[in-house]
Amino acid sequence: MKYSLVTLLLLGAVTGSISSFAQNTQTVTGTVIDKASERPLANVSVSIAGTRIGATTDSLGRYSLSAVPLGRHQVAFTYIGYKTVTIPEVLVTSGKQVILDVPLDQQIAALNTVTVTAGRTRKGMAANEFAGSSSRSFSMDDVTRYAGGRNDPAKLASNFAGVANTNDSRNDIVVRGNSPTAVLWRMEGIPIPNPNHFATLGTTGGPVSALNTNALKNSDFYTGAFPAEYGNATGAVFDIGLRTGNKDKFEKTIQLNMFSGLEAMLEGPLSKKKNGSSFLVGYRYSFAQIGQSLGFNVGTDAVPKYQDLIFHLNFAKSKLGKFSLFGMGGVSNIDFIGADLDSTDLFANKDEDTYFESRIGVIGLKHTLDIGSNSYLRTMVSYSYVSNEGMVYKYFDSLTERQFLTEQSTENTGLRFSSFINSKISSRFTMRGGMLAEQIGLNTYVHTREDRPDWETTRDYDGSAWLLQPYVQGKYRFTEKLSLNAGLHGIWYDLNETSAIEPRASLSYAIASNQTLTFSYGLHHQQQPLPVYLYQERKPDGTYDQSNKELDFTRAHHYVIGYDWFFARDWRLKAEAYHQSISNVPVERTPSGFSVLNSGADFTFPEKAGLVNNGTGTNTGIELTVEKFFSKGFYLLTTASIFDAKYKGSDGIERNSTFNNKAVVNVLAGREWKMGRDGRNAFTIDIKFTQSGGRYYTPVDMAASNATGYEQLDESRYNDEQFSNYLRFDTRFGIRLNSPKRKLSHTFYLDIQNVTNRENVFIQRYNRVMKQVGVVNQVGFFPDILYRLQF
């Protein structure tokens, strides 16, 4: 396989140098719509900066720019009465047409002339009409460009201000000091389960993403004070959108990546009539086992096996409206055999054999129906299925004979229905109101005798519960400079009859044409992770304490002030200050330092019964982003976050949260050089530097651990110690080759992660065999590769 990669690269180089006399161009196509009403806009002028290439949209809002030179370009969209928009750094390659769909904002007072230079750059701006503070969009190009990203959207988000991910073995997202469980994942506007391989119940992250980045379009990421349509989250929202397949041409992508695997993707029109319908389907198969055989360290000696599928079918608009069908699925399994493991393995213990497998599936139908000239009704129905099974066997003192220790099984289904009406009342006022209903079914059990004298059932549930979330929100633009987003969100949980009403508001004021101030507030509630609700503890009389089922929502007030300044061409500065006040947090009845706020960054949750909603927490911080959009062959993204995340358990003592890293700094930069006589190829270098404060942790109680033979933490010293600072430097070298004769392109990069081989601490672990505490470090020097062929 190592030689075949080199061969492919050499073939690409040969193909790219056959002839320099052919026309090295491609087509840029897409649709332009009104952002509020989503109606197509006709006669919009579309142009490529620095060229004479231009076109206007037809009655369906469609445009096509032919003979666009290969490379990166700035595309401008201008229309009388609307704000001009420019899209920077649009990458044009020979192997695939560029599909660029753009929404435009209507101005309050119509203009009589078009001024191209008055446009605003949409880079990084959320696509949602109702987005306020703490929001950002990202593109597929962003995911695949940055060094150290592992072709994973969650890893990309860790580069944004306020976000931390200092665990090399997982992609959990820590936002502003919140637990990863505070994150909501959505796809095509509807919630989805944890979209990761090897995921476990209640978690939101995992070791390997099951999301295929080649299928994603520009998607939104929120870090606080979300719009009213988002609920059941207190930390962040990841709103993933799937791109449509090419409506005019059949295209193929073949890709190989060490983490995401070997991939094939097909897309094209569904009908020969080219009526606007299209399909996209992609399949990936794990390449980790091949990387393991080549000697690469992926954090464990066990071989992770996984595969996933994603698809998106878009049907032509008719009198019945517009339909689309989407879905994703994945399977994964791994066996940790103690005798084969190193004592510093990130995931398992040497005196145990662990077997784990998981499955995930999501399928959804989206329907949009126009109502009048400025309103639409959007309805989505989805079904999800998640299962995982695990068994643990332990070797005791002899280390020759194993005993069955733990068995767990989970089947989690979700039937979801979402419907809302969006109406553009006027150029000033837009409203949206709707309902999200989720029926969550669960059949789960855990049988264990770990740290117990005999077998105990710590989880046993088979049933379903409804979660209902109505909402209404509106955006009113008082002037071109001043606008208000406001709304209400409701939430009701059938399991224990808990409910809440949440006001949301965001005020935006443009103090100049290139400077904006925002003030946002939001009240947010979130149900507890299902393993916390369902954990039960056997009492002396043989009955079980199941009182966790009565836990209320965790509640969080968000306050955010933001400043956005486009201070020079292609340069942006963004600063935000925030405060988050958290209450109703599950803690123990008796005085202790335990809090659910510290859980969620692992495969399991703390085993505590009889919890009550008496805990609190606060997250306060400031964030700074300085960004240079790609131009003149160079880009820069620098983010810095300084924050303080504290919590109180039932003992009333304020402590550092597990996720209180205090400070996080990211510096990403990249340079691109054109290659070849006609400049159709490119060589790229990207770098990333990350430094973060260490994670707080509770030290091991050695006496208790030695007495029981299992790790016991010193619960009198919750989060009393801190790991050393996390520091990592990554660099990536890439080549992009475009065939001069065919619509074919090659992309290859070598991503060297943790270049300095720094020993960042992963965890302190009690070694049951050695009867001592040892340090397990994170992944060291690791070379990642990607090869992509598009044609």
N, C-alpha and C positions, 0 to 999 in steps of 0.2 A: 504493500500500500504506500510505503514511503517513496518508492521509486515511481509509482504511478502518478503521484502528485507532482513530482518534478517533471515527469513526462508531459502531463497536462499543461503545466506552466510553459514548458518549452514549445509545445504545439501552439499555445496561445501567442507566444512571441513570434513564431514563424508565421502564423496566420495574420498577425497584426502587421507584418512587414512585407507581405507579398507585393503590395502595390501602394504607392502613395499618390496615384493619379485619379483614383476613384473619388466620388463625391462623399465626403465624410459627414453625413447629416442624419437627422432623425426627426420624428414628428412629436410635437407637444400638443395634446388635446385635452378637453375637459368641458365642464359645464359651469356657468356663472349663475348664481341665484341671489335673491334678496335674502339677507341673513335672518330677518324676523319672520317673514311669511314662507320662506323656502320656495317661492315662485321663480321660475326661470326668467332671466333678464335678456331681452333682445337688444341688438345694436350696441353692445358693450365693446369698446375698443381694447384689443389685447395686443401687446407689442413686446419685443425682445430688446432690452436696452443695448445700445451700441450697434444696432443693426437696423436694416430697413424692413425686417420681417414683422408683419402685423396681420391682424384679421379682426372681424367683428362677429359677434355671436348671432345665431339664427333665432327663430321664434321659440325654439326649445332651450335657448340659452347655451347651445353647444358652439364650440369653436375648434379650429384645427390650424396649427401653425406648421407648415411644411418646410423642409430644408433648413432646419435649425442646426447650426454647427455643433459638433460634439464639444463637451466641456460643461462648465458651470455658467449659468446665466441669471440675470434678473428679469423677471416677467412683470409687466405693469398692466393693470386693469383700470380703465377709466370710463366713466359714464355720467352724463349730465344728471345732477340731482343726487349723486351718490359720492361717498368719499373714495378717492382713488386709493388703490391698494397695490403695493409692490411686494413680490415674493422673491427674496434673495436666494442665492446659491442653489438654484434648481439644477440638478445634475442630469445632463443629457448624454446617454451612451448609445452605441450602435445596436446593442442587443435587445433593447426594449423601449417601446414608446413611453413617453412621460404622460401620465394622466394627472392633471392638475385641476381639481374642482375648487372653486373659490366663492365664498359668500361676500356680498357687499353691503355696507351700512348706508341706509338712506339718510341724506341730510335733512334737517328740519326745514330749512329754506332752500328751495331749488336754485341751482346755479344756472346762469345763462351761458357760461363758458366752461370749458374743461381745462383744468390746470394740472398737468401731469406732475409737476414738482411738489404739489401739495399733498401727495399721497402719504400713506403711513405704511410702515413695514409690518407685516403680519407675523413675522418670525416670533415664535414663543407665545403668541396671544391665544388664549383659550377660544375654541370654536363655539362654545355655548354662549348664546345671546345673553344669558343671565349671570354669567361669571363676573365676580367682583375681585376682591383682594385674594392673594394667595392662590392664584391659578396660573397654569402654564400648559402649553401644548408641546408635544414632541412628535417627531416624524420618524419613519423607518430609517431614513438616512442618519438621523442622530444616533439611533440604537446601534447601527453597524459602523459608525465612524469612530466613536471615542475608544481610546485604548482601555483595556481591562474590562470591557463590557460583557464579554462572554455571550454576545448575541441575545441578551436578556433585557426586556423592558424594565424590570425591577432594578437591575443593576444600573441602567441608565438613570433612573429616578434618583439614585443615591448621589448623583452629581449636582442636583439642584439644591439651592439654599434651604436649610431647615431639615434636610434629609440625611440620615446616617445609615450606613451598612458596614459594620466593622467585623462581620463574620464571613470569612472567605468560603465557608462550607455551605452557606445558605443565602437566599436572596430576600430575607425578611426586610421590610421597609420600616425604619424607625423615623417617625416624623415629629419634630419638635418635642422630643423626649417621651412620646407616647409609645405604648406597647405596639408591636406589629399587629396584634389582633384588632386594633382600632382602625384598620384600613378596610375600605369597601372596594371590591372588584366589580366592575360592570363591563358587559360586552354588548354593543349595539343598543345601549340604553336600558339594559335590564340586568339585575344582579346575577352573578355566577359564583359557583364554588371556587375554592382555592385553585387557581390554574397552574398547578405545579405537579411534576412527578414526585412520587414518594411523599405526598401530602397526607397529613393526619387530621382527624376531626377537630374543628375549632381553630386551626392555624390558618394563616394567610400567606405563608411563604414555604419554601422548600429548597432542596439542593439543585434541581434542574427545572427550568421553566418549560411548561407544555404549550406556551404561546409561540406560534411561528411568526417571527418578526417580518418575514417577507409578505405576510398577509395583512399587515396592519397599515392603516392610514393615519393621518394626523389625529392624535388622541389627546385627551385632557387629563391633567393631574392637578389635584387640589390639596393644599396642605392646611387649610383652616377656613372657618366661616363659609361653608359651602352654600350654594343656592338652595332654595327650599325644596327642590325636587329630589335632593339627595338625603337619605336618612339611614338610620341604623349604623352610624359610624361617628366616632368622636375624634379621630386623628387625621385621616386622609381619604381621598377618593381617587381611584384609578379607573377612568372611564375610557375603555378601549373601543376603538372603531375599526371595523374591517373594511379594507378597500374593495372596490368592485373590480372584477376582471376587465380586461380590455374588450370594449364593445365592438371593435372593428377588425381585430387581428388576433390570430392564434399565436400565443407566445409560451415559451418554456423556460424554466429555470432549474438548474441542477446545482446543488450546493453541498459542500462538505465542511463541517466545523467540529472541532474536538468536543464541544459541549452539546450543541444542539443536534449534531448527528449528520447522517447522510440524508439528503433531501431531494425530492423531485416535486416541482410545482407546475401545474398547467393552468392556463386561463385563455379566455377568448369569447367570441359571441355565441349565444345559445341558438341563434337562428341565422340561416343564410341571408335572410332579408335585412340583417343588421338594423333591427328595430329598436336598439337600445338595451336589449337583454344580454346578460353575460354570465359566465361562470368562473370560479376560481377554486382550485382544490390543491392542497399540498400535503405531502406525507413525509415523515421523518423517522429515521431508524437510528438507534444509539450507536455512536462511534467510540464510546468510552472504553469498551473492552479492547478495541484495537489500540487505542492510545495507551492503555494499561500494558499491553504486550510489548509496546515500543519503549516502555520504561518511564513514561510520564507519571508524575505523582498527582493524583486527583483527590488526595486527602484520605483515601482508604484503600486497603489491599483487596477488598471485595470488589466485584465487577458489577456496576449498575447497568441494568438492561431496561430499555424503555423505547417506546415508539408512540407517535401521535399523528393525528389527522386533523385537518381544518378545511372548511369549505364555506363558500359564500355564493349563492345563486341569486341573481337580480333579474326580475322579469319586467318586460316592457310595460309602460304605463297604459292603462285602459280605463274604460268607464267605471270599472269597479275599483279603481285606484292602483296603487303600485305595491307589489309584493316582493319580499325577499326572504330567502331561507338560508339560515346560517347554522354552523355547528362546529364543535371540536370534540376530540376524544383522545384518550391516551391510556396506555397500560405500562406498568413498571414493576419490577421485582428485583430483589437483591438478597443475597445470602451472606451473612457474616459468620464465618467459621473460625472460632477462637484460635485454633491451632495455626491458622494461616495468617493471623493478624499481627501487626506490629503493636507493641505495648503503647505507642503514642497515636494509635488510630483515632481519627476525629469522631467516629460515629459509634464505636462498639468497644466492648471489653474483651480482653484476651481469654478470660475464664468463662465466656459465654458463647453459645451458638444462637444466632438470631436469624429468623426467616421473615421477610416482609414483602408483601405485594399490594399494589393499589391500582384502582381504575377510576377514570373520570370520563364523563360524557355529557355534552350539552347540545341541545338542538332547539332552535328558535325560529319563529315565523314573525316577520314584521310587515305591517300593512299601513300604508299612508293614503288617506282619502282627502282630497281637496274639498273644502266647504266654502262656497262663495269665492270671492276674488283674493281674500287675504287671510284665510284661516285653513287649518287642516286638522284632521283627527288621526292620531298615530296610535296603533294598538300592537302590542307585542305579547306573544305567548311562548313560553319556553318550558322545557323539561330537562332536569339534570339528574344524573346518577353518579354517586361517588361511593366506592367501597374500598376498604383496606382490611387486610388480615395480617396478624403477626403472631409469632410463637418464639419463645425464649427458653433455651435450655442452659442450665448452669453446671459447670464443673466445680465440685467442692474440693476439699483438702487434697485428695489424691490426684486431682486433675486428670484422672483416667476414665472416670465414669460420670456421665451427665445425668441430671434430673430435670424433669419438666418444671418450668418455673412460672411462665405467664402465657396466657392465650387471650387474644382479643380479636373481635370481629365487628365491623361496622358496615352497614348499608344505609346510605343517606340519599333520599330522593327529594327533589324540589319541583313543584308545579307552580309556575309564576305567570301572573297576568298583569300587564301594565297598559294603561290607556290614558291619553291626555289630549286636550284640545289646545291648540296654539292659535292665537288670533292677533294679527297686527291691526289694532284699532285705528291707528294713525301713524304718521311718521314719528310721532313723539312717544306713543304708548303701545306696548306689546304685553299680552297676558298669556299665561299658561296654567292650566289646572288639570289635575288628574288623580289617579289612584294606582297604587301598586299593591297587589295581593299575592302573598306567598304561602303555599301550604308545604310545610317541611315535614317529611316523613323520615323516621329514624328507627332502625332495628340494630341495637348495639349491646355488646356485653364485654366485660373484662373479668377474667378469672385469674387470680394470682396468689402466690404464696411468698412473694418476695418481701423480705423484712417482716414476715408474719409466721406464727407457729404452725398454721395450717391453711388450707385453701380458703380464699375469700372472694366473693363476687363484689367488685367495687363499682361496677356499672352494669345495669340490666334494664333496658328500656325498649319497648316496641310500641310505637304510636306515632301520632302526627299532631301538629299545631299550626295555627294560622298566624301570620304576621301581616297586618294591614297598615298601609301608609298613604293617606290622602294628603294632597298638597295643593297650594295655589300660590302663584308668584306673578309679579308684574315688573316691567321696566318702564320708567317714565323719564323722558329727556326734557328737562325744563328749558334748556338752551343747548347749543352745540357743545358747551363746556361742562354743564352740570347735569348729572343723571342720577337716578335712584333705582336700585333693585331692592324689592321688598317682597316678603311672602310669609306664609305659615306652613308648617309641616306637622302632621300628626302621626302617631305611631301607637299601635295596640297589639299586644302579644297574648295569644290565646292560651298558652301553656299555664300562665298564672294570673291572667286578667290584669296585666299591667298596661298603663297607657300614659301618654304625655302629649302636650302641644308645644311646638317650638317656633318662636318668631325668628326671622332672619332679615337682615337689611345690610345694604352696601351703598354708600354714597361716593360718587366719583366726580372730581372737579379738575378740569384742565386749566392749570394756572398759566399755561402758554401752549403754543401749538405742539410743542415737543415735551411738555411736562405735565404729569397728572398726579393728583393726590387722591387717595381712597381711604375711606373709613368704613369698617365692616364689623358687624356683630352677628353672632349666631348662637342659639341654644341647640345643643345636640344631645341625643340619647342613643344608647346602644345596648342591645341585649347581651347577656353574658355568653362567653363561649360555651357551646353545648356540653363539653366534658365537665365544666364547672357546675352547670345546672344539674347534671345527671350523676355526679359522683355520690356514692352512698357509702356509709361506714357502719359496720356491724357493731351493735351495742352488746353489753354483757348478757342481756336476756335473749339474744339470738335474732332480734328484730333489727331493722336497718334505719339509720337516720338519713332521710331523704329530703330534709328541709331546704337544701340548696335550690330545689325547684321553685321556691317562693321568692327567690331573689328578684329585686327590682332592676330597672335599667340603670346603668352608669350614666351620669349626667355631666355635661361639660359646657361652660360658657366660654365662647371665643370672642376676643377683642383684638382687632388688627388695624394698624394704620400703615399705609404704604405710599411710597413715592417712586414714580417711574419717569426716567429722563433719557430721551434720545439726544445725547449731548453732542454728537457728531455723526457724520455720515457713516452708517454701518456700526455705530457704537451705541450701547445702551447701559444705563445704570439703574438698578432697581434695589430699593431698600425697604424693609418692613420691620416693624416692631410689634410684638404680640404678647398677650397674656391669656392663659387658659386656666380657668378655675374648675376643678373636677370634684365631684361629690358622688354620693351613693355607691362608693366603691366597695366590693365585697372584701371583708376582713373577718378575722376570728372573733367569736363572742368574748372569749377571755383575753385579757391584755397581752398583746404580742406585736411584733413588727411586721407580720405577714400582710401582704396586699396583692390582689390580683393584678394590679397595675404593673407588677414586675414579671409577669408571665407572658408566654406567647412567642418566644424566640427559639423554641425547641420543638421536638416532636411530641412532647407530653405537657400536661398541666399539673400543678401542685395537687396532691391528694389531701384535701381538707373538706370536712363535712361541717354542717352547722354554721355556715357563713352568714353574715349580716351586712347590710348596706350602710355601714358607719364610717367607712374610710374616705379620705380626701386626698387631693393632690393639686399641685400647681406647676405649670410650665410657663416660663417667662424668657423672652429672648429677643435678639435683634439679628437680622440677616442682611447680607449685602451681596449683590450680583453685579459683576462688571463683565459685559459680553461684547465681543466684536464678531458680528456676523461674517460668514465667509465672504471675502472679497480680496482681490489682488493676490489670490493664492494662499491666504492665511486666515485663521480664525483663532479666537481666544475665549475661554469661559473660565471665570474665576468666581467662586462662591465662598462665602465665609459666614459661619453661624456661631454666635455666642449665646448660650442659654443655660438655664438652671431648672432642672426637673426634680421636684421634691414630692414626698408623699408622707402621709401619716397612717399608721395602722391603728388597731384598737387600743394600743397603749398611749396614743396621743403624742408620741415622740416624732418630730419631723426628721426624716432621713433622706438621703440621696436615692433617687430612683435608680433601678438597674440600668436604665437607658440614659442616665445623666452624663453624657460625654463631655459636657461643659463647652467644648469648642470643636468645630469641624471646619477644615479648610480643604478645598479642592481647586487645583489649577490644571486646566486642560488646554492644550494648544495643538495646532496642526499646520503643516505647510504642504503645499502641493506644487509640484513642478511638472510642466508639460514636457512630453517626450515625443520624439519623431520629428521629421521635417515639417509636417503639417500640424503638429501639436495635438494629435487626436488621442494620444496615450498620456498617462500620468504616473508619476511616482510620488508617494505620500509618506510623511512621517508624522505620527501623532504621539503625544506624551500626556501622561496624567500623574499628578502628585496628590496624594491624600494624607492628611494628618488629622487625627482625632484623639480626644481624651479617652483614656481607658474606661472599660465598663466596671461599675461597682458590683461587688459580689459578697456573699456571706461565707465566711471561712468554715472549714471542716472542723467538727468536734472530734478530735482524734480518739479520746477515751471512749466515747459512745460508739464510734465507728469500729474500733477494735473489739469492743464488747459484743456487738451485734453481727459483725462481719459484713456490714453494708455501710455505705457512705451516709453519715449523719451530719447535718449542718448545725453550727452553733447558733441556735435561734435567738440567743441573747445578744447577738452581734449582727443583726440583719444589715446587709450592705455596708459593713464597717470597713471594708478594704477595697482597693481599686487596682486594677491591672495597669501596667505601664502603657504609655501612649501607643496608639496604633499608627503606623507609618508605612506607606507603600508607594513605590514608584513603578509605573508601567510605561512601556513604549511599544509602538506598533509601526511596522514597515509594510507598505502596501504598493501594489502595482495594478493599474487599471489599463487593459488593452482593448482597443476597439478595432474590429476587422474593417479594412478599407473596402472590401468587395461585398461582404455579407452583413446582414443585420445580426451581428453576433459580437458579444463582448465577454471578456474574462476579468475577474477580480480576484486578486490573491493578496492575503496579508499574513504576516507573522506577528503575533501579539505576545510580547514577552512581559509576563506579569510578575510582580515582585522582583524587579531586576537585581536589587541589592541582596536578595535572599534574606531579608530581615526576619527575625524570629518574633513575630507578633503572637502574643499569648491568646490561645483559644479558650482554655478552661483549666482550672485546677481540679484534679480528680483524685479521689481516694482509691489507691490500688489495694484490692482485697487480698491479693497474693503476697505482695511485699509489705502490707500493713503500714503504708506511708502515703503521703500526699505528693503527687507529681504534677508537673506542668505539661500540658499538651499544647504545642504551638500550632498556629494556623498554617495554611498551605504556603510553602516556600516558593523558590524560583520555579516558574511554570510557563513553558512556551505553548501558546494556543495558535491554531492555524485556521484559516478559512479560505476556501476556493469556491468561486461562484461563476457559473457559465450561464449566460442568458442569450436566447436566440428565438 
